[in-house]
Amino acid sequence: MTVTEKNFLADQFEAHRGHLKAVAYRMLGSLTEADDAVQEAWLRLSRSDSDEIDNLGGWLTTVVARVSLNMLRSRARFEPLERVPDPIVTRDPSQEAELADSIGLALLVVLDTLAPAERLAFVLHDMFAVPFDEIGPMVGRTPTAARQLASRARRRVQGTAVPDPDLSRQREVLDAFMAASRNGDFDALVAVLHPDVVLRADTGTVAETRGAENVARGALTYGRWAAMARPVLVNGSMGLLTVVEDKPMAVMGLTIVDGRIVAMNILADPTRLAQLDLTFL
């Protein structure tokens, strides 16, 4: 392959990078692993005979999906997963739009409970409209069996809270939560939380708190940090970034539905926070 041909191939690959990372992120819930999967796709492409590839986008999607599937299977064997997925933290909706669109942290948490083959079938078909006759060979199943995998996954995912699409309404709820936390107003906190709210806090291990009153009690202890928190978008929805002496300490993603917080996912693991690009915030 000449230098010109390689540069042309690299340009073609870059045109697909955003889509490929979106696929890998939904498969893995990890930004660093998603980058690894995309890089592996490039390595395989650069070693292949690109002239034999009729549909480059489809070929690359298949490679990323297979690589992600292998990573999920390896994770299931050696590292049982219980964590808050990597958040995508931005300042406005235009940033990382393709990556974060329609994939809140609450949904990623549910996807983490699926078997690897179920997750692949659901992500590729329901999120990226890949037909089952292409998904089947990736998981070593017939198209019919792949359809059944996606159907099982869909039943597990069904009922996951969908955030209010109006960011201004989300911001009102966030401001009310922050004010109640700062003021130590227990009743106001309970009022802004859904009765069945679930809070997951990942400091390296995951602690889960359920119920409005229990979460409100925890939020009262958070009040002293409220002045150090700034509103951001987390996977396209309102959230908070807590910074102490210019060092990110926690990212909180909120799922807000009908004026109440139904889920809160907090990443406060220093090692994982250090891997996120939060410098621009």
C-alpha positions as CSV (number, residue, x, y, z in Angstrom):
1,M,0.0,0.0,0.0
2,T,1.4,3.4,-1.0
3,V,1.6,6.3,1.4
4,T,-1.2,8.0,-0.6
5,E,-3.4,4.9,-0.4
6,K,-2.8,4.6,3.3
7,N,-3.6,8.2,3.9
8,F,-6.8,7.8,1.9
9,L,-7.7,4.8,4.0
10,A,-7.0,6.6,7.2
11,D,-9.3,9.5,6.1
12,Q,-12.0,7.0,5.4
13,F,-11.6,5.4,8.8
14,E,-11.7,8.8,10.6
15,A,-15.0,9.5,8.9
16,H,-16.4,6.5,10.7
17,R,-14.6,7.0,14.1
18,G,-17.5,8.8,15.8
19,H,-20.0,6.1,14.9
20,L,-17.6,3.3,15.9
21,K,-16.9,4.8,19.3
22,A,-20.6,5.2,19.9
23,V,-21.1,1.5,19.2
24,A,-18.2,0.5,21.4
25,Y,-19.3,2.8,24.2
26,R,-22.8,1.3,24.3
27,M,-21.3,-2.2,24.2
28,L,-18.7,-1.6,27.0
29,G,-19.8,1.4,29.1
30,S,-16.2,2.4,29.2
31,L,-14.6,5.3,27.3
32,T,-11.1,3.9,27.5
33,E,-12.1,0.4,26.4
34,A,-14.2,1.9,23.6
35,D,-11.1,3.7,22.3
36,D,-9.2,0.5,22.5
37,A,-11.9,-1.3,20.4
38,V,-11.8,1.4,17.8
39,Q,-8.0,1.4,17.6
40,E,-8.1,-2.4,17.2
41,A,-10.5,-1.9,14.3
42,W,-8.0,0.5,12.6
43,L,-5.2,-2.0,13.1
44,R,-7.2,-4.8,11.5
45,L,-8.2,-2.5,8.6
46,S,-4.6,-1.4,8.0
47,R,-3.6,-5.1,7.7
48,S,-6.4,-6.1,5.5
49,D,-7.0,-5.8,1.7
50,S,-9.4,-2.8,1.7
51,D,-10.1,-3.3,-1.9
52,E,-12.1,-6.4,-1.0
53,I,-14.3,-4.5,1.4
54,D,-17.6,-3.5,-0.3
55,N,-19.1,-1.7,2.7
56,L,-16.4,-0.1,4.9
57,G,-18.8,1.2,7.5
58,G,-20.5,-2.1,7.9
59,W,-17.2,-4.0,8.0
60,L,-15.8,-1.7,10.7
61,T,-19.0,-1.9,12.8
62,T,-18.7,-5.7,12.7
63,V,-15.1,-5.6,13.8
64,V,-15.8,-3.2,16.6
65,A,-18.8,-5.3,17.7
66,R,-16.7,-8.5,17.7
67,V,-13.8,-6.9,19.6
68,S,-16.2,-5.4,22.1
69,L,-18.0,-8.8,22.5
70,N,-14.7,-10.5,23.3
71,M,-13.8,-7.8,25.8
72,L,-17.2,-8.3,27.5
73,R,-16.7,-12.0,27.6
74,S,-13.2,-11.6,29.1
75,R,-14.6,-9.2,31.7
76,A,-17.4,-11.6,32.6
77,R,-14.8,-14.4,33.2
78,F,-12.2,-12.5,35.1
79,E,-13.8,-9.3,36.5
80,P,-17.4,-9.5,37.6
81,L,-18.7,-6.0,36.9
82,E,-20.3,-3.8,39.4
83,R,-19.6,-0.2,38.7
84,V,-21.1,3.0,37.5
85,P,-20.3,3.3,33.7
86,D,-18.0,6.0,32.5
87,P,-19.9,9.2,32.2
88,I,-19.6,11.5,29.2
89,V,-19.3,15.0,30.7
90,T,-19.9,18.1,28.5
91,R,-20.9,21.7,28.9
92,D,-23.5,21.9,26.1
93,P,-25.5,19.5,24.0
94,S,-23.4,19.9,20.9
95,Q,-20.3,18.3,22.4
96,E,-19.9,14.5,21.9
97,A,-23.5,14.5,20.5
98,E,-23.1,11.2,18.5
99,L,-21.5,9.5,21.5
100,A,-23.9,10.5,24.2
101,D,-27.2,10.8,22.4
102,S,-30.0,8.6,23.9
103,I,-27.7,6.6,26.2
104,G,-28.1,7.8,29.7
105,L,-26.2,6.3,32.6
106,A,-29.3,4.6,33.9
107,L,-29.6,2.7,30.7
108,L,-25.9,1.8,30.7
109,V,-26.3,0.4,34.2
110,V,-29.0,-2.0,32.9
111,L,-27.0,-2.9,29.9
112,D,-24.2,-4.0,32.2
113,T,-26.5,-6.7,33.6
114,L,-27.0,-8.3,30.2
115,A,-25.1,-11.3,29.0
116,P,-22.5,-10.3,26.3
117,A,-24.4,-11.8,23.4
118,E,-27.7,-10.2,24.5
119,R,-26.0,-6.8,24.8
120,L,-24.5,-7.1,21.4
121,A,-27.8,-8.1,19.8
122,F,-29.7,-5.3,21.5
123,V,-27.2,-2.6,20.9
124,L,-26.6,-3.4,17.3
125,H,-30.2,-4.0,16.3
126,D,-32.2,-1.6,18.5
127,M,-29.7,1.3,18.6
128,F,-28.0,1.0,15.2
129,A,-30.6,-0.9,13.1
130,V,-28.1,-3.7,12.2
131,P,-30.2,-6.6,10.7
132,F,-30.3,-9.9,12.6
133,D,-28.8,-11.8,9.6
134,E,-25.6,-9.8,10.2
135,I,-25.8,-10.1,14.0
136,G,-26.2,-13.9,14.1
137,P,-22.7,-14.8,12.8
138,M,-21.1,-12.4,15.3
139,V,-22.5,-14.4,18.2
140,G,-22.4,-17.8,16.5
141,R,-26.2,-18.0,16.3
142,T,-28.9,-18.1,13.6
143,P,-30.7,-14.8,12.8
144,T,-33.7,-16.2,14.6
145,A,-31.7,-16.9,17.7
146,A,-30.1,-13.5,17.5
147,R,-33.6,-12.0,17.4
148,Q,-34.5,-13.9,20.6
149,L,-31.3,-12.5,22.3
150,A,-32.4,-9.0,21.5
151,S,-35.9,-9.7,22.6
152,R,-34.7,-11.0,26.0
153,A,-32.5,-7.9,26.4
154,R,-35.4,-5.6,25.4
155,R,-37.5,-7.1,28.2
156,R,-34.7,-6.4,30.7
157,V,-34.2,-2.8,29.4
158,Q,-38.0,-2.1,29.2
159,G,-39.0,0.2,32.0
160,T,-35.7,2.0,32.3
161,A,-36.4,5.6,33.0
162,V,-36.2,8.0,30.1
163,P,-35.0,11.5,31.1
164,D,-37.2,14.5,30.5
165,P,-36.0,15.9,27.1
166,D,-36.4,19.5,28.3
167,L,-33.0,20.5,29.8
168,S,-34.5,23.7,31.3
169,R,-37.0,21.6,33.3
170,Q,-34.2,19.3,34.3
171,R,-32.1,22.3,35.4
172,E,-35.0,23.5,37.6
173,V,-35.0,20.2,39.4
174,L,-31.3,20.2,39.8
175,D,-31.3,23.7,41.2
176,A,-34.0,22.7,43.7
177,F,-31.9,19.6,44.7
178,M,-28.8,21.7,45.2
179,A,-30.6,24.4,47.2
180,A,-32.2,21.8,49.5
181,S,-28.8,20.2,50.0
182,R,-27.1,23.5,50.8
183,N,-29.9,24.5,53.2
184,G,-30.1,21.2,54.9
185,D,-33.9,21.0,54.0
186,F,-34.8,17.4,54.4
187,D,-38.4,17.8,53.3
188,A,-37.4,19.8,50.2
189,L,-35.0,17.0,49.3
190,V,-37.6,14.3,49.6
191,A,-40.0,16.4,47.5
192,V,-37.6,16.5,44.6
193,L,-36.8,12.8,44.7
194,H,-38.9,10.0,43.3
195,P,-40.2,7.7,46.1
196,D,-38.3,4.8,44.5
197,V,-35.1,6.8,43.6
198,V,-31.9,4.7,43.3
199,L,-28.5,6.2,44.1
200,R,-25.4,4.3,43.1
201,A,-22.0,5.7,44.3
202,D,-18.8,4.2,42.8
203,T,-15.7,5.0,44.8
204,G,-13.9,1.8,43.6
205,T,-16.7,-0.3,45.0
206,V,-20.4,0.4,44.5
207,A,-22.7,1.4,47.3
208,E,-26.4,1.5,46.5
209,T,-29.1,3.5,48.4
210,R,-32.8,3.2,47.6
211,G,-35.8,5.3,48.6
212,A,-36.3,9.1,48.8
213,E,-35.8,9.4,52.5
214,N,-32.7,7.3,52.6
215,V,-31.2,9.2,49.6
216,A,-32.2,12.6,51.2
217,R,-30.4,11.7,54.4
218,G,-27.2,11.1,52.4
219,A,-27.7,14.3,50.4
220,L,-27.8,16.3,53.7
221,T,-24.2,15.2,54.3
222,Y,-23.4,16.3,50.7
223,G,-24.4,19.9,51.5
224,R,-20.9,21.0,52.5
225,W,-19.7,20.0,49.0
226,A,-22.6,21.7,47.2
227,A,-20.7,25.0,46.8
228,M,-17.9,23.1,45.0
229,A,-20.3,21.5,42.5
230,R,-21.0,22.9,39.1
231,P,-23.8,22.0,36.7
232,V,-22.7,20.0,33.6
233,L,-24.3,17.6,31.1
234,V,-23.7,14.0,31.9
235,N,-24.6,11.8,28.9
236,G,-26.8,14.6,27.6
237,S,-28.8,15.1,30.8
238,M,-28.2,17.4,33.8
239,G,-25.6,16.4,36.3
240,L,-23.0,17.8,38.6
241,L,-19.2,17.9,38.6
242,T,-17.6,18.4,42.0
243,V,-14.2,20.0,41.9
244,V,-12.0,20.7,45.0
245,E,-8.8,22.8,44.5
246,D,-9.1,22.3,40.7
247,K,-9.2,18.5,41.1
248,P,-12.4,16.6,40.0
249,M,-13.7,14.7,43.0
250,A,-17.0,13.3,41.6
251,V,-19.3,13.2,38.6
252,M,-23.0,12.8,39.3
253,G,-25.4,11.8,36.6
254,L,-29.1,12.4,37.2
255,T,-32.2,10.9,35.6
256,I,-35.0,13.3,35.9
257,V,-38.6,12.3,35.0
258,D,-41.7,14.4,35.5
259,G,-40.0,16.8,37.8
260,R,-38.4,14.3,40.1
261,I,-35.0,12.6,40.3
262,V,-35.5,8.8,39.7
263,A,-31.8,7.8,39.5
264,M,-28.5,9.2,40.6
265,N,-25.2,7.6,39.5
266,I,-22.0,9.0,41.1
267,L,-18.5,8.2,39.9
268,A,-16.0,9.1,42.6
269,D,-13.3,6.5,41.9
270,P,-10.1,8.6,41.7
271,T,-8.4,6.3,39.3
272,R,-11.3,6.3,36.8
273,L,-11.9,10.0,37.2
274,A,-8.3,10.6,36.3
275,Q,-8.9,8.8,33.0
276,L,-11.7,11.2,32.0
277,D,-11.0,14.4,30.0
278,L,-12.4,16.9,32.4
279,T,-9.8,19.6,32.0
280,F,-12.0,21.8,29.7
281,L,-14.6,22.0,32.4
